[in-house]
């Protein structure tokens, strides 16, 4: 018969290790992970965007195709010849930003203009910095960018007046 004698500190350490392992097992077994982490949104557009879209459709009257929530990387690209290291830095700046609405020429599919709806969040420092960046790159690319404040109701004539220069190209 083998006689094991453990000291008090060894018993204490063994007990602590046992309880820590026991707690880890319990936590892992009880931790519930949802099998489907994604769920469908009720709409692609928020209610203010839906309101603006309806007014925009009325103002444009078929002279342009309206696209919603288009990724900037689908409008602009990083120029050829930009070093690979810089390419990814520049691409990452546009790959996850979106423009609210884009008007497209129905014949040539050229981009006529871009539209951003500005709600109260655009007053935040991070959003203001994002807006300055987007304004700058669109101006350099020669793409007109129009900004409209979020409202309860939109005036079709006001929208048309603002966009008129951009829509003349579609006629």
TIRO-2110 file (N, C-alpha, C; in Angstrom, 1 decimal):
// TIRO-2110
0.8, -1.2, 0.0, N, 1, A
0.0, 0.0, 0.0, CA, 1, A
0.9, 1.2, 0.0, C, 1, A
0.5, 2.2, -0.9, N, 2, A
1.3, 3.4, -1.0, CA, 2, A
0.6, 4.5, -0.1, C, 2, A
1.4, 5.2, 0.6, N, 3, A
0.9, 6.2, 1.5, CA, 3, A
1.3, 7.6, 0.9, C, 3, A
0.3, 8.3, 0.6, N, 4, A
0.5, 9.7, 0.1, CA, 4, A
0.2, 10.7, 1.2, C, 4, A
1.1, 11.5, 1.5, N, 5, A
0.8, 12.5, 2.5, CA, 5, A
1.0, 13.9, 1.9, C, 5, A
-0.1, 14.7, 1.9, N, 6, A
0.0, 16.0, 1.3, CA, 6, A
0.0, 17.1, 2.4, C, 6, A
0.8, 18.1, 2.2, N, 7, A
0.9, 19.2, 3.1, CA, 7, A
-0.4, 20.1, 3.0, C, 7, A
-0.6, 20.9, 4.0, N, 8, A
-1.7, 21.8, 4.0, CA, 8, A
-1.7, 22.7, 2.7, C, 8, A
-0.6, 23.3, 2.4, N, 9, A
-0.5, 24.2, 1.2, CA, 9, A
-0.9, 23.4, -0.1, C, 9, A
-0.4, 22.1, -0.2, N, 10, A
-0.7, 21.3, -1.4, CA, 10, A
-2.2, 21.0, -1.4, C, 10, A
-2.8, 20.7, -0.3, N, 11, A
-4.2, 20.5, -0.3, CA, 11, A
-5.0, 21.7, -0.7, C, 11, A
-4.6, 22.8, -0.2, N, 12, A
-5.3, 24.1, -0.5, CA, 12, A
-5.1, 24.4, -2.0, C, 12, A
-3.9, 24.3, -2.6, N, 13, A
-3.7, 24.6, -4.0, CA, 13, A
-4.5, 23.6, -4.9, C, 13, A
-4.5, 22.3, -4.5, N, 14, A
-5.3, 21.3, -5.2, CA, 14, A
-6.8, 21.6, -5.2, C, 14, A
-7.3, 22.1, -4.1, N, 15, A
-8.7, 22.4, -4.0, CA, 15, A
-9.0, 23.6, -4.8, C, 15, A
-8.2, 24.6, -4.8, N, 16, A
-8.4, 25.8, -5.7, CA, 16, A
-8.4, 25.5, -7.1, C, 16, A
-7.4, 24.7, -7.5, N, 17, A
-7.3, 24.3, -9.0, CA, 17, A
-8.5, 23.5, -9.4, C, 17, A
-9.0, 22.6, -8.5, N, 18, A
-10.2, 21.8, -8.8, CA, 18, A
-11.4, 22.7, -9.0, C, 18, A
-11.6, 23.7, -8.1, N, 19, A
-12.7, 24.6, -8.2, CA, 19, A
-12.6, 25.5, -9.4, C, 19, A
-11.4, 25.9, -9.8, N, 20, A
-11.3, 26.8, -11.0, CA, 20, A
-11.6, 26.0, -12.2, C, 20, A
-11.1, 24.7, -12.3, N, 21, A
-11.4, 23.9, -13.4, CA, 21, A
-12.9, 23.6, -13.5, C, 21, A
-13.5, 23.3, -12.3, N, 22, A
-14.9, 23.0, -12.2, CA, 22, A
-15.7, 24.2, -12.7, C, 22, A
-15.4, 25.4, -12.3, N, 23, A
-16.1, 26.6, -12.7, CA, 23, A
-15.9, 26.8, -14.2, C, 23, A
-14.7, 26.6, -14.8, N, 24, A
-14.5, 26.7, -16.2, CA, 24, A
-15.4, 25.8, -17.0, C, 24, A
-15.5, 24.5, -16.5, N, 25, A
-16.4, 23.6, -17.2, CA, 25, A
-17.9, 24.0, -17.1, C, 25, A
-18.3, 24.4, -16.0, N, 26, A
-19.7, 24.9, -15.8, CA, 26, A
-20.0, 26.1, -16.7, C, 26, A
-19.1, 27.1, -16.8, N, 27, A
-19.3, 28.2, -17.6, CA, 27, A
-19.3, 27.8, -19.1, C, 27, A
-18.4, 27.0, -19.5, N, 28, A
-18.4, 26.5, -20.9, CA, 28, A
-19.7, 25.8, -21.3, C, 28, A
-20.2, 24.9, -20.3, N, 29, A
-21.4, 24.2, -20.6, CA, 29, A
-22.6, 25.0, -20.6, C, 29, A
-22.7, 26.0, -19.8, N, 30, A
-23.9, 26.9, -19.6, CA, 30, A
-23.9, 28.0, -20.6, C, 30, A
-22.7, 28.4, -21.2, N, 31, A
-22.6, 29.5, -22.1, CA, 31, A
-23.4, 29.1, -23.3, C, 31, A
-24.4, 29.9, -23.6, N, 32, A
-25.2, 29.7, -24.8, CA, 32, A
-24.8, 30.5, -25.9, C, 32, A
-24.5, 29.9, -27.0, N, 33, A
-24.2, 30.7, -28.3, CA, 33, A
-25.4, 30.5, -29.2, C, 33, A
-25.8, 31.6, -29.7, N, 34, A
-27.0, 31.6, -30.6, CA, 34, A
-26.5, 31.0, -31.9, C, 34, A
-27.2, 30.0, -32.5, N, 35, A
-26.7, 29.3, -33.7, CA, 35, A
-26.8, 30.3, -34.9, C, 35, A
-27.7, 31.2, -34.9, N, 36, A
-27.9, 32.2, -36.0, CA, 36, A
-27.7, 33.6, -35.5, C, 36, A
-26.5, 34.1, -35.5, N, 37, A
-26.2, 35.5, -34.9, CA, 37, A
-26.8, 36.6, -35.7, C, 37, A
-27.3, 36.4, -37.0, N, 38, A
-27.9, 37.4, -37.8, CA, 38, A
-29.4, 37.3, -37.9, C, 38, A
-30.0, 38.5, -38.1, N, 39, A
-31.4, 38.5, -38.3, CA, 39, A
-31.7, 39.5, -39.3, C, 39, A
-32.8, 39.4, -40.0, N, 40, A
-33.2, 40.3, -41.1, CA, 40, A
-33.7, 41.6, -40.5, C, 40, A
-33.3, 42.7, -41.2, N, 41, A
-33.7, 44.0, -40.8, CA, 41, A
-35.1, 44.2, -41.5, C, 41, A
-35.9, 45.0, -40.9, N, 42, A
-37.3, 45.2, -41.4, CA, 42, A
-37.2, 45.9, -42.8, C, 42, A
-36.2, 46.7, -43.0, N, 43, A
-36.1, 47.5, -44.3, CA, 43, A
-34.6, 47.8, -44.5, C, 43, A
-34.3, 48.0, -45.8, N, 44, A
-32.9, 48.5, -46.1, CA, 44, A
-32.8, 49.9, -45.8, C, 44, A
-33.9, 50.7, -45.8, N, 45, A
-33.8, 52.1, -45.6, CA, 45, A
-34.5, 52.4, -44.2, C, 45, A
-34.0, 53.4, -43.5, N, 46, A
-34.6, 53.8, -42.3, CA, 46, A
-35.9, 54.6, -42.6, C, 46, A
-36.8, 54.8, -41.7, N, 47, A
-38.0, 55.6, -42.0, CA, 47, A
-37.6, 57.0, -42.6, C, 47, A
-36.7, 57.8, -42.1, N, 48, A
-36.4, 59.0, -42.7, CA, 48, A
-35.8, 58.8, -44.2, C, 48, A
-35.0, 57.8, -44.4, N, 49, A
-34.5, 57.5, -45.7, CA, 49, A
-35.7, 57.1, -46.7, C, 49, A
-36.6, 56.4, -46.2, N, 50, A
-37.8, 56.0, -47.0, CA, 50, A
-38.6, 57.3, -47.4, C, 50, A
-38.8, 58.2, -46.4, N, 51, A
-39.5, 59.4, -46.7, CA, 51, A
-38.8, 60.2, -47.8, C, 51, A
-37.5, 60.4, -47.7, N, 52, A
-36.7, 61.1, -48.7, CA, 52, A
-36.7, 60.4, -50.0, C, 52, A
-36.6, 59.1, -50.0, N, 53, A
-36.6, 58.3, -51.3, CA, 53, A
-37.9, 58.6, -52.0, C, 53, A
-39.0, 58.6, -51.3, N, 54, A
-40.3, 58.8, -52.0, CA, 54, A
-40.4, 60.2, -52.6, C, 54, A
-39.9, 61.2, -51.9, N, 55, A
-39.8, 62.6, -52.5, CA, 55, A
-38.8, 62.6, -53.6, C, 55, A
-37.7, 61.9, -53.5, N, 56, A
-36.7, 61.9, -54.6, CA, 56, A
-37.3, 61.3, -55.9, C, 56, A
-38.0, 60.2, -55.7, N, 57, A
-38.6, 59.5, -56.9, CA, 57, A
-39.5, 60.5, -57.6, C, 57, A
-40.3, 61.2, -56.8, N, 58, A
-41.3, 62.2, -57.3, CA, 58, A
-40.5, 63.3, -58.0, C, 58, A
-39.4, 63.8, -57.5, N, 59, A
-38.7, 64.9, -58.0, CA, 59, A
-38.0, 64.5, -59.3, C, 59, A
-37.4, 63.3, -59.3, N, 60, A
-36.6, 62.9, -60.5, CA, 60, A
-37.4, 62.5, -61.7, C, 60, A
-38.6, 61.9, -61.4, N, 61, A
-39.6, 61.6, -62.4, CA, 61, A
-39.0, 60.7, -63.6, C, 61, A
-38.2, 59.7, -63.2, N, 62, A
-37.7, 58.8, -64.2, CA, 62, A
-36.5, 59.2, -65.0, C, 62, A
-36.0, 60.4, -64.7, N, 63, A
-34.8, 60.9, -65.4, CA, 63, A
-33.5, 60.3, -64.9, C, 63, A
-33.6, 59.6, -63.8, N, 64, A
-32.4, 59.0, -63.3, CA, 64, A
-32.8, 57.7, -62.5, C, 64, A
-31.9, 56.8, -62.5, N, 65, A
-32.1, 55.6, -61.6, CA, 65, A
-31.6, 56.0, -60.2, C, 65, A
-32.3, 55.6, -59.2, N, 66, A
-31.9, 55.9, -57.8, CA, 66, A
-31.4, 54.6, -57.2, C, 66, A
-30.2, 54.7, -56.7, N, 67, A
-29.6, 53.5, -55.9, CA, 67, A
-29.5, 54.0, -54.5, C, 67, A
-29.7, 53.1, -53.6, N, 68, A
-29.6, 53.4, -52.2, CA, 68, A
-28.5, 52.7, -51.5, C, 68, A
-27.8, 53.3, -50.6, N, 69, A
-26.8, 52.7, -49.7, CA, 69, A
-25.7, 52.0, -50.5, C, 69, A
-25.0, 52.8, -51.3, N, 70, A
-24.0, 52.2, -52.2, CA, 70, A
-22.6, 52.4, -51.5, C, 70, A
-21.8, 51.4, -51.5, N, 71, A
-20.5, 51.5, -50.9, CA, 71, A
-19.6, 52.4, -51.7, C, 71, A
-18.9, 53.3, -51.0, N, 72, A
-18.0, 54.2, -51.7, CA, 72, A
-17.0, 53.5, -52.6, C, 72, A
-16.5, 52.3, -52.2, N, 73, A
-15.6, 51.5, -53.0, CA, 73, A
-16.2, 51.0, -54.3, C, 73, A
-17.5, 51.2, -54.4, N, 74, A
-18.2, 50.8, -55.7, CA, 74, A
-18.4, 52.0, -56.6, C, 74, A
-18.0, 53.2, -56.1, N, 75, A
-18.1, 54.4, -56.8, CA, 75, A
-16.7, 54.9, -57.2, C, 75, A
-15.8, 54.8, -56.3, N, 76, A
-14.4, 55.2, -56.4, CA, 76, A
-13.4, 54.0, -56.3, C, 76, A
-12.3, 54.2, -56.9, N, 77, A
-11.3, 53.1, -56.7, CA, 77, A
-9.9, 53.8, -56.4, C, 77, A
-9.0, 53.0, -55.9, N, 78, A
-7.7, 53.5, -55.6, CA, 78, A
-7.0, 53.5, -57.0, C, 78, A
-6.3, 54.5, -57.3, N, 79, A
-5.6, 54.6, -58.6, CA, 79, A
-4.6, 53.6, -58.8, C, 79, A
-4.4, 53.2, -60.1, N, 80, A
-3.3, 52.3, -60.4, CA, 80, A
-2.0, 53.0, -60.1, C, 80, A
-1.0, 52.2, -59.7, N, 81, A
0.3, 52.7, -59.4, CA, 81, A
0.5, 53.1, -58.0, C, 81, A
-0.5, 53.1, -57.2, N, 82, A
-0.4, 53.4, -55.8, CA, 82, A
0.3, 52.2, -55.2, C, 82, A
1.4, 52.4, -54.4, N, 83, A
2.1, 51.3, -53.8, CA, 83, A
1.2, 50.4, -53.0, C, 83, A
1.4, 49.1, -53.1, N, 84, A
0.6, 48.1, -52.4, CA, 84, A
0.3, 48.4, -51.0, C, 84, A
1.3, 48.8, -50.2, N, 85, A
1.1, 49.1, -48.8, CA, 85, A
0.1, 50.3, -48.7, C, 85, A
0.2, 51.3, -49.5, N, 86, A
-0.7, 52.5, -49.5, CA, 86, A
-2.0, 52.1, -50.0, C, 86, A
-2.1, 51.2, -51.0, N, 87, A
-3.3, 50.8, -51.6, CA, 87, A
-4.3, 50.3, -50.6, C, 87, A
-3.9, 49.4, -49.7, N, 88, A
-4.8, 48.8, -48.7, CA, 88, A
-5.2, 49.9, -47.7, C, 88, A
-4.3, 50.8, -47.3, N, 89, A
-4.7, 51.9, -46.4, CA, 89, A
-5.8, 52.8, -47.0, C, 89, A
-5.6, 53.1, -48.3, N, 90, A
-6.6, 54.0, -48.9, CA, 90, A
-7.9, 53.2, -49.2, C, 90, A
-7.8, 52.0, -49.6, N, 91, A
-9.0, 51.2, -49.9, CA, 91, A
-9.8, 51.0, -48.6, C, 91, A
-9.1, 50.7, -47.5, N, 92, A
-9.9, 50.5, -46.2, CA, 92, A
-10.7, 51.8, -45.8, C, 92, A
-10.2, 53.0, -46.2, N, 93, A
-10.9, 54.2, -45.9, CA, 93, A
-12.3, 54.3, -46.7, C, 93, A
-12.4, 53.6, -47.8, N, 94, A
-13.6, 53.7, -48.6, CA, 94, A
-14.4, 52.4, -48.6, C, 94, A
-13.8, 51.3, -48.2, N, 95, A
-14.5, 50.1, -48.4, CA, 95, A
-15.7, 49.8, -47.4, C, 95, A
-15.8, 50.6, -46.3, N, 96, A
-16.9, 50.3, -45.4, CA, 96, A
-17.7, 51.6, -45.2, C, 96, A
-17.6, 52.5, -46.1, N, 97, A
-18.4, 53.7, -46.0, CA, 97, A
-19.4, 53.7, -47.1, C, 97, A
-20.6, 54.2, -46.9, N, 98, A
-21.7, 54.2, -47.9, CA, 98, A
-22.2, 55.6, -48.1, C, 98, A
-22.8, 55.8, -49.3, N, 99, A
-23.5, 57.0, -49.7, CA, 99, A
-25.0, 56.6, -49.7, C, 99, A
-25.8, 57.5, -49.1, N, 100, A
-27.2, 57.2, -49.0, CA, 100, A
-27.9, 56.9, -50.3, C, 100, A
-27.8, 57.9, -51.2, N, 101, A
-28.4, 57.7, -52.5, CA, 101, A
-27.5, 58.2, -53.7, C, 101, A
-27.6, 57.5, -54.8, N, 102, A
-26.9, 57.8, -56.0, CA, 102, A
-27.9, 57.9, -57.1, C, 102, A
-27.7, 59.0, -57.9, N, 103, A
-28.5, 59.1, -59.1, CA, 103, A
-27.7, 58.7, -60.3, C, 103, A
-28.2, 57.8, -61.1, N, 104, A
-27.5, 57.2, -62.2, CA, 104, A
-28.2, 57.5, -63.5, C, 104, A
-27.5, 57.9, -64.6, N, 105, A
-28.1, 58.1, -65.9, CA, 105, A
-28.6, 56.8, -66.4, C, 105, A
-29.9, 56.8, -66.8, N, 106, A
-30.6, 55.5, -67.2, CA, 106, A
-30.1, 55.0, -68.5, C, 106, A
-29.4, 55.8, -69.3, N, 107, A
-28.9, 55.4, -70.6, CA, 107, A
-27.4, 54.9, -70.5, C, 107, A
-26.6, 55.7, -69.9, N, 108, A
-25.2, 55.4, -69.9, CA, 108, A
-24.7, 54.7, -68.6, C, 108, A
-25.6, 54.8, -67.6, N, 109, A
-25.3, 54.3, -66.2, CA, 109, A
-24.1, 55.0, -65.6, C, 109, A
-23.9, 56.2, -66.0, N, 110, A
-22.9, 57.1, -65.4, CA, 110, A
-23.5, 57.7, -64.1, C, 110, A
-22.6, 57.9, -63.2, N, 111, A
-23.1, 58.5, -61.9, CA, 111, A
-23.3, 60.0, -62.2, C, 111, A
-24.5, 60.5, -61.9, N, 112, A
-24.9, 61.9, -62.0, CA, 112, A
-24.6, 62.7, -60.8, C, 112, A
-25.0, 62.2, -59.6, N, 113, A
-24.7, 62.8, -58.4, CA, 113, A
-24.9, 61.9, -57.2, C, 113, A
-24.5, 62.3, -56.1, N, 114, A
-24.6, 61.6, -54.8, CA, 114, A
-25.4, 62.4, -53.9, C, 114, A
-26.1, 61.7, -53.0, N, 115, A
-27.0, 62.4, -52.0, CA, 115, A
-26.7, 61.8, -50.6, C, 115, A
-26.5, 62.7, -49.7, N, 116, A
-26.4, 62.2, -48.3, CA, 116, A
-27.5, 62.9, -47.5, C, 116, A
-28.1, 62.1, -46.6, N, 117, A
-29.1, 62.7, -45.7, CA, 117, A
-28.4, 62.9, -44.4, C, 117, A
-28.5, 64.1, -43.9, N, 118, A
-27.7, 64.4, -42.6, CA, 118, A
-28.7, 64.5, -41.5, C, 118, A
-28.6, 63.6, -40.5, N, 119, A
-29.4, 63.7, -39.3, CA, 119, A
-28.6, 64.3, -38.2, C, 119, A
-29.1, 64.3, -37.0, N, 120, A
-28.3, 64.9, -35.8, CA, 120, A
-27.0, 64.2, -35.6, C, 120, A
-26.8, 63.0, -36.0, N, 121, A
-25.6, 62.3, -35.7, CA, 121, A
-24.4, 62.9, -36.5, C, 121, A
-24.7, 63.7, -37.6, N, 122, A
-23.7, 64.3, -38.4, CA, 122, A
-23.0, 65.5, -37.7, C, 122, A
-23.5, 65.9, -36.5, N, 123, A
-22.9, 66.9, -35.7, CA, 123, A
-21.8, 66.3, -34.8, C, 123, A
-21.8, 65.0, -34.6, N, 124, A
-20.8, 64.4, -33.8, CA, 124, A
-19.4, 64.5, -34.5, C, 124, A
-18.4, 64.6, -33.6, N, 125, A
-17.0, 64.8, -34.2, CA, 125, A
-16.6, 63.7, -35.2, C, 125, A
-16.9, 62.5, -34.9, N, 126, A
-16.5, 61.4, -35.8, CA, 126, A
-17.2, 61.4, -37.1, C, 126, A
-18.5, 61.8, -37.0, N, 127, A
-19.3, 61.9, -38.2, CA, 127, A
-18.9, 63.1, -39.1, C, 127, A
-18.6, 64.2, -38.4, N, 128, A
-18.2, 65.4, -39.1, CA, 128, A
-16.9, 65.1, -39.8, C, 128, A
-16.0, 64.4, -39.2, N, 129, A
-14.7, 64.1, -39.8, CA, 129, A
-15.0, 63.2, -41.0, C, 129, A
-15.9, 62.2, -40.9, N, 130, A
-16.2, 61.3, -42.0, CA, 130, A
-16.8, 62.1, -43.2, C, 130, A
-17.7, 63.1, -42.8, N, 131, A
-18.3, 63.9, -43.9, CA, 131, A
-17.3, 64.7, -44.6, C, 131, A
-16.4, 65.3, -43.9, N, 132, A
-15.3, 66.1, -44.5, CA, 132, A
-14.5, 65.2, -45.5, C, 132, A
-14.2, 64.0, -45.0, N, 133, A
-13.4, 63.1, -45.9, CA, 133, A
-14.2, 62.8, -47.2, C, 133, A
-15.5, 62.4, -47.0, N, 134, A
-16.3, 62.1, -48.2, CA, 134, A
-16.5, 63.3, -49.1, C, 134, A
-16.7, 64.5, -48.5, N, 135, A
-16.8, 65.7, -49.4, CA, 135, A
-15.6, 65.9, -50.2, C, 135, A
-14.4, 65.7, -49.5, N, 136, A
-13.1, 66.0, -50.2, CA, 136, A
-12.9, 65.0, -51.3, C, 136, A
-13.1, 63.7, -51.1, N, 137, A
-12.8, 62.7, -52.1, CA, 137, A
-13.8, 62.8, -53.3, C, 137, A
-15.0, 63.1, -53.0, N, 138, A
-16.0, 63.2, -54.1, CA, 138, A
-15.7, 64.5, -54.9, C, 138, A
-15.3, 65.6, -54.3, N, 139, A
-14.9, 66.8, -55.0, CA, 139, A
-13.7, 66.5, -55.9, C, 139, A
-12.7, 65.8, -55.4, N, 140, A
-11.5, 65.5, -56.2, CA, 140, A
-11.9, 64.6, -57.4, C, 140, A
-12.9, 63.7, -57.2, N, 141, A
-13.3, 62.8, -58.2, CA, 141, A
-14.3, 63.4, -59.2, C, 141, A
-14.7, 64.7, -58.9, N, 142, A
-15.6, 65.4, -59.8, CA, 142, A
-17.0, 64.9, -59.7, C, 142, A
-17.4, 64.3, -58.6, N, 143, A
-18.8, 63.8, -58.4, CA, 143, A
-19.5, 64.8, -57.5, C, 143, A
-20.6, 65.4, -58.0, N, 144, A
-21.4, 66.3, -57.2, CA, 144, A
-22.0, 65.5, -56.0, C, 144, A
-21.9, 66.1, -54.8, N, 145, A
-22.4, 65.5, -53.6, CA, 145, A
-23.4, 66.5, -53.0, C, 145, A
-24.6, 66.2, -52.9, N, 146, A
-25.6, 67.1, -52.3, CA, 146, A
-26.0, 66.5, -50.9, C, 146, A
-26.1, 67.4, -50.0, N, 147, A
-26.5, 67.1, -48.6, CA, 147, A
-27.9, 67.7, -48.3, C, 147, A
-28.7, 66.8, -47.7, N, 148, A
-30.1, 67.3, -47.3, CA, 148, A
-30.2, 67.0, -45.8, C, 148, A
-30.8, 67.9, -45.1, N, 149, A
-31.0, 67.6, -43.7, CA, 149, A
-32.3, 66.7, -43.6, C, 149, A
-32.3, 65.8, -42.6, N, 150, A
-33.4, 65.0, -42.3, CA, 150, A
-34.6, 65.9, -41.9, C, 150, A
-35.7, 65.6, -42.4, N, 151, A
-36.9, 66.4, -42.1, CA, 151, A
-38.1, 65.4, -42.0, C, 151, A
-39.2, 65.9, -41.4, N, 152, A
-40.4, 65.1, -41.4, CA, 152, A
-41.0, 65.0, -42.8, C, 152, A
-40.9, 66.1, -43.6, N, 153, A
-41.5, 66.1, -44.9, CA, 153, A
-40.4, 66.8, -45.8, C, 153, A
-40.4, 66.4, -47.1, N, 154, A
-39.5, 66.9, -48.0, CA, 154, A
-40.3, 67.6, -49.2, C, 154, A
-39.8, 68.7, -49.6, N, 155, A
-40.4, 69.5, -50.7, CA, 155, A
-39.8, 69.0, -52.0, C, 155, A
-40.6, 68.4, -52.8, N, 156, A
-40.2, 67.9, -54.1, CA, 156, A
-39.5, 69.0, -55.0, C, 156, A
-40.1, 70.2, -55.0, N, 157, A
-39.5, 71.3, -55.8, CA, 157, A
-38.1, 71.7, -55.3, C, 157, A
-37.9, 71.7, -54.0, N, 158, A
-36.6, 72.0, -53.4, CA, 158, A
-35.6, 71.0, -53.8, C, 158, A
-36.0, 69.7, -53.7, N, 159, A
-35.1, 68.6, -54.1, CA, 159, A
-34.7, 68.8, -55.5, C, 159, A
-35.7, 69.0, -56.4, N, 160, A
-35.4, 69.2, -57.8, CA, 160, A
-34.5, 70.4, -58.1, C, 160, A
-34.8, 71.5, -57.4, N, 161, A
-34.0, 72.7, -57.6, CA, 161, A
-32.5, 72.4, -57.3, C, 161, A
-32.3, 71.7, -56.2, N, 162, A
-30.9, 71.4, -55.7, CA, 162, A
-30.2, 70.4, -56.7, C, 162, A
-31.0, 69.5, -57.2, N, 163, A
-30.4, 68.5, -58.1, CA, 163, A
-30.4, 68.9, -59.6, C, 163, A
-31.1, 69.9, -59.9, N, 164, A
-31.3, 70.3, -61.3, CA, 164, A
-30.0, 70.3, -62.2, C, 164, A
-29.0, 70.8, -61.7, N, 165, A
-27.7, 70.9, -62.4, CA, 165, A
-27.2, 69.5, -62.8, C, 165, A
-27.4, 68.6, -61.8, N, 166, A
-26.9, 67.2, -62.0, CA, 166, A
-27.8, 66.5, -62.9, C, 166, A
-29.1, 66.8, -62.9, N, 167, A
-30.1, 66.1, -63.7, CA, 167, A
-30.1, 66.6, -65.2, C, 167, A
-29.6, 67.8, -65.4, N, 168, A
-29.6, 68.3, -66.8, CA, 168, A
-28.8, 67.4, -67.6, C, 168, A
-27.7, 66.7, -67.1, N, 169, A
-26.9, 65.8, -67.8, CA, 169, A
-27.7, 64.6, -68.3, C, 169, A
-28.8, 64.3, -67.6, N, 170, A
-29.6, 63.1, -67.9, CA, 170, A
-30.6, 63.4, -69.1, C, 170, A
-30.8, 64.7, -69.4, N, 171, A
-31.8, 65.0, -70.4, CA, 171, A
-31.2, 64.8, -71.8, C, 171, A
END
